[in-house]
Amino acid sequence: MVELIEGQVAVCKLTQERTHGGRVGWCYRDGRDIAAELISAGPARDCPRFASGRYAAVEPAAARELPFPGSCKPR
């Protein structure tokens, strides 16, 4: 992950939603989806509330067994 974003410019497409005071959106670096990279590597989850399963295919099976933080629970 460090190689993908450290010292680089990321482009984000923001939605109108917010969570914990932050804006929700999709961020890319050289065409690579940063969230997909994080989720497939294991330190992040596919948040159903905001991503609607967009990253389910890249989420490791073991991660699916972990609980979601409060803001990611489906509506």
C-alpha positions, 0 to 999 in steps of 0.5 A: 500500500505504501508504494501505491499512495505515499507521496502520490496524488489520489483522485477522489469522486465524492458522494453526498454522504458523510460518516463521522464528519468525513465525506464518502467517496471512491479514491484512485491512484493511476486508475487503481481503486485504493479501497479495493487494494486495501480490502484485498490486502486485508486491513479493510472491509467492504462496507455494505452501507456505502459500497453496496457490495462493490468490493465483495469479490476482493474481500478475503473470506476470513475478513467476512467473519469479522464484525462491522464497525457501527457506521458500516452496518447495512441500513 
